[in-house]
Amino acid sequence: MDLGLRDRVAIVTAASKGLGRACALALAAEGARVLVNARSEGALDTLTASMADACAVPGDITDPAVPQRLVDTALARWGRLDIVVGNAAGPPLGGALEVDDDQIMAAMNANMLASIRLARAAVPHMRRQRWGRICFIASATVRQPARDLALSNVARAALWSWTKTAAQDLADDGITVNLACPGKHATERLIARGGAASGRIADPDDFGQVVAFLCSRQAGFVNGVAMGVDGGTVVGLH
């Protein structure tokens, strides 16, 4: 299936490895021009070398100035912006009564505000062309909180609430806003946590394909959803 992404311009953050990298590669495989961002310049250079038309902008997406810089760079290079995939490293483990104020604020900055800032910077340009796709990489914890991931539960649920609101605001402009909510994928973070030791584990590349679809021409009426990519592990009826 042709997803209608050839020559579209995309920004993918936290793209040097794991799910962000898989999303960048999936979009590039569909013919998109991709700006990738992460803190590791070397890893980004390796990634862009494997794509036909891409550029790397190193930086910490939790820095409030970085999202606007990414948008400005994409516009300067390609003259347009069609897609943003907001992603950031997940916060540390911790139970609800174990995490402190500073940890909560850091998680909110990384896993909510960073994505919102990126969307705010991108939307004016998408509105002018009356087409845009915004997809945030969240977590299955949006739909089924995990006891040892209190920081992720809180920050990503807040992003989900913002997404539902923004989806209504932007629908008439031809812009969709969605979450992609992964379960267990074979990323470095999951392996480091020991989460790959049991249960079904997915390939990050498969997740990237789902995100590419959410950013496609065909997904124009998929808006304000938290798309579960978890192999059926979330059991709630919602």
C-alpha positions in Angstrom: 0.0 0.0 0.0 1.3 3.5 -0.9 0.8 5.6 2.2 1.0 8.9 0.3 4.1 10.0 2.2 6.6 10.5 -0.7 8.3 13.9 -0.4 6.4 14.7 2.8 8.6 16.3 5.5 8.8 14.7 8.9 10.5 15.4 12.3 11.1 12.4 14.6 12.6 13.1 18.0 14.6 10.7 20.3 15.3 8.9 17.0 18.8 7.5 17.5 17.6 4.1 18.8 14.6 2.0 19.7 11.1 3.0 18.7 12.0 6.5 17.5 14.6 5.1 15.1 12.1 2.6 13.8 9.6 5.3 13.1 12.2 7.4 11.3 13.2 4.5 9.1 9.6 3.5 8.4 8.8 7.1 7.2 11.9 7.2 5.1 11.0 3.9 3.5 7.8 5.5 2.4 9.7 8.3 0.6 9.4 11.0 3.4 12.2 13.5 4.0 13.1 13.0 7.6 14.7 15.3 10.2 15.9 13.2 13.1 16.8 14.5 16.6 18.5 12.9 19.6 21.3 13.8 22.0 23.8 11.4 20.3 25.2 13.1 17.2 27.2 10.0 16.2 24.1 7.7 16.2 22.1 10.3 14.3 24.8 10.5 11.6 24.7 6.7 11.2 21.0 6.8 10.9 20.8 9.5 8.3 23.4 7.7 6.2 20.9 4.9 5.7 18.1 7.3 4.4 17.7 8.9 1.1 16.9 12.5 2.1 17.5 13.2 5.8 19.2 15.5 8.2 20.3 15.3 11.8 19.8 18.0 14.5 21.4 16.9 17.8 19.9 18.3 20.9 18.0 17.4 24.1 14.3 17.5 23.3 13.5 18.4 26.9 15.2 21.8 26.3 12.3 24.2 25.7 14.2 25.8 22.8 14.9 22.7 20.8 11.4 21.9 19.3 11.3 25.3 17.6 14.8 24.8 16.3 13.8 21.5 14.8 10.9 23.1 13.0 12.9 26.0 11.8 15.6 23.7 10.4 13.1 21.5 8.6 11.5 24.6 7.0 14.9 26.0 6.0 15.9 22.8 4.3 12.7 21.6 2.7 10.3 24.6 2.8 7.5 22.7 4.4 6.6 20.5 7.4 3.9 17.7 7.3 4.6 15.3 10.1 5.9 15.3 13.6 6.5 12.3 15.7 7.2 13.3 19.3 9.2 10.9 21.4 11.4 11.1 24.5 13.2 8.7 26.8 10.9 7.1 29.4 11.3 8.2 33.0 12.8 6.0 35.8 10.9 3.3 37.6 9.1 4.1 40.8 5.8 3.5 42.7 3.3 6.3 43.2 4.4 7.0 46.8 8.1 6.7 46.0 8.6 9.4 43.4 9.3 13.0 44.5 8.3 16.4 43.1 11.4 16.9 41.1 11.0 13.5 39.4 7.4 14.2 38.6 8.3 17.6 37.1 11.1 16.1 35.0 8.8 13.4 33.7 6.1 15.9 32.8 8.7 18.0 30.9 10.1 15.0 29.0 7.0 13.0 28.3 4.4 15.6 28.0 5.7 19.2 27.5 8.4 18.3 25.0 5.8 16.8 22.7 3.4 19.7 23.2 6.1 22.2 22.4 6.9 20.4 19.2 3.3 20.3 18.1 2.8 24.0 18.9 5.8 24.9 16.8 4.6 22.8 13.9 0.9 23.6 13.8 1.0 27.0 12.2 2.8 25.6 9.2 0.5 22.6 8.9 -2.5 24.9 9.2 -1.3 27.0 6.2 -1.2 23.9 4.0 -4.3 22.4 5.6 -2.7 19.0 6.1 -0.7 17.6 9.0 0.0 14.5 11.1 1.0 14.7 14.7 1.8 11.4 16.4 3.2 11.0 19.9 4.9 7.9 21.1 3.4 7.1 24.5 3.1 3.8 26.3 0.5 1.1 27.0 0.5 2.6 30.5 -1.9 5.3 29.0 -4.5 2.6 28.9 -3.4 0.3 31.7 -1.1 1.9 34.4 1.8 -0.2 35.7 2.5 -0.1 39.4 6.3 0.5 39.0 5.9 3.2 36.3 4.1 5.9 38.2 6.1 8.7 36.5 5.2 7.3 33.0 1.6 6.8 34.1 1.1 10.4 35.1 3.0 12.2 32.4 1.7 10.1 29.5 -1.9 10.3 30.7 -1.5 14.1 30.8 -0.3 14.0 27.2 -3.2 11.8 26.2 -5.6 14.4 27.7 -3.9 17.2 25.7 -4.0 15.1 22.6 -7.8 14.5 22.8 -8.3 18.2 23.2 -6.0 19.2 20.4 -7.5 16.7 18.0 -10.8 18.5 18.3 -9.2 21.9 17.8 -7.3 20.8 14.7 -9.6 18.5 12.9 -11.1 21.1 10.6 -7.6 22.1 9.5 -6.9 18.7 8.1 -4.5 17.9 11.0 -4.7 14.7 13.1 -3.2 14.2 16.5 -2.8 10.7 17.9 -0.9 8.5 20.3 0.9 5.3 19.5 1.1 3.2 22.6 3.6 0.4 22.6 3.7 -2.6 24.8 6.9 -4.8 25.0 9.2 -4.1 22.1 12.9 -5.3 21.9 14.5 -1.9 22.7 17.6 -1.3 24.8 15.5 0.2 27.5 13.3 -2.9 27.8 16.3 -5.2 27.8 18.0 -3.1 30.5 14.9 -3.4 32.7 14.9 -7.2 32.2 11.5 -7.0 30.5 12.6 -9.1 27.6 13.0 -12.2 29.8 9.4 -13.3 29.5 6.3 -12.9 27.4 5.9 -12.0 23.8 8.3 -9.3 22.5 7.7 -7.3 19.4 10.1 -5.9 16.8 10.5 -2.1 16.9 10.3 -2.0 13.1 6.7 -3.3 13.3 5.8 -0.4 15.6 7.4 2.0 13.2 5.1 0.7 10.5 2.0 1.5 12.7 3.3 5.0 13.2 3.8 5.5 9.5 0.2 4.5 8.9 -1.0 7.0 11.5 0.9 9.6 9.5 -0.4 8.5 6.1 -2.9 9.9 3.7 -5.3 7.0 4.4 -5.4 7.8 8.2 -6.9 11.2 7.7 -10.0 10.2 9.7 -8.1 8.5 12.5 -7.9 11.3 15.0 -7.7 11.6 18.8 -7.0 7.9 19.4 -4.5 6.1 21.6 -3.5 3.3 19.2 -2.4 0.2 21.2 0.5 -1.7 19.7 0.8 -4.1 22.6 -0.1 -7.6 21.3 -3.3 -7.6 23.2 -1.7 -7.3 26.7 -3.9 -4.4 27.7 -7.1 -6.0 28.8 -9.4 -3.1 29.6 -12.5 -2.5 27.5 -11.6 1.0 26.3 
